[in-house]
Amino acid sequence: MKTSPLSRLTGWIGRRSVIVLLAALIVVAGTWGFIALADEVREGDTRKFDEWAIRSLRRANDPATPIGPNWLHETARDLTALGGVTVLMLVTLSVAGYLWMATKYHAMWLALIASFSGLLVSSLLKRAIERARPDIVPHLSHVYTSSFPSGHSMMSAVVYLTLGSLLARLSPGWAVKVYFITVAMGLTFLIGVSRVYMGVHYPTDVLAGWTAGLVWAILCWLVARYLQRRGTVEKDSRSPEC
């Protein structure tokens, strides 16, 4: 049965409205979840679980050595480096360079502002909560800031998810879009897990970092979507809007 152009247009708008409402719901739920988790951490209700999780990743007879073969130790160090400020800034600047060469200047500025503002938010949250780092096992990585939320987890979510969603919106074809988002989520997950494995963060630090980073990335996605609909930020003319 054929549908009229008006029906197709109404359905198209309705589908996109659901996407926006779902994204807004995730932002609200994520913000509430972060606040609730921070409150639990401050009251010490998560300490027993956090300490058990960290100890379970170390050898019982040698707390200084993580479980698993030596290659896993090296892999964890490599993964945790992907969430460091230096690597994230290099990734951000590299993507910004691509957008500049593709003459997508507004998208370039959006990527830069989203990433650097996320770093600022992460630093402010750490200063506001001031949770001490785990001290029950030796750290396998140097740390200089407080523990909650995990800066590596939050910033990897902010940078990789924001850049992934932005590149997905600028790219034609659903396969490419799914690829960008999947890679971004996979990197974010592995980096967060590596921080607990290295003994420098509690699991709740990482969970809070993921939550805050996801909220920030979705907010940036909503801004990018709004600006693209207004024509302020460039999009690929061959790509259906999502």
Secondary structure as GFF3:
##gff-version 3
##sequence-region A 1 242
A	DSSP	alpha_helix	5	43	.	.	.	ID=ss1
A	DSSP	alpha_helix	47	56	.	.	.	ID=ss2
A	DSSP	beta_strand	58	59	.	.	.	ID=ss3
A	DSSP	beta_strand	62	66	.	.	.	ID=ss4
A	DSSP	alpha_helix	70	81	.	.	.	ID=ss5
A	DSSP	alpha_helix	85	101	.	.	.	ID=ss6
A	DSSP	alpha_helix	105	129	.	.	.	ID=ss7
A	DSSP	alpha_helix	151	156	.	.	.	ID=ss8
A	DSSP	pi_helix	157	161	.	.	.	ID=ss9
A	DSSP	alpha_helix	162	170	.	.	.	ID=ss10
A	DSSP	alpha_helix	174	197	.	.	.	ID=ss11
A	DSSP	alpha_helix	203	230	.	.	.	ID=ss12
###
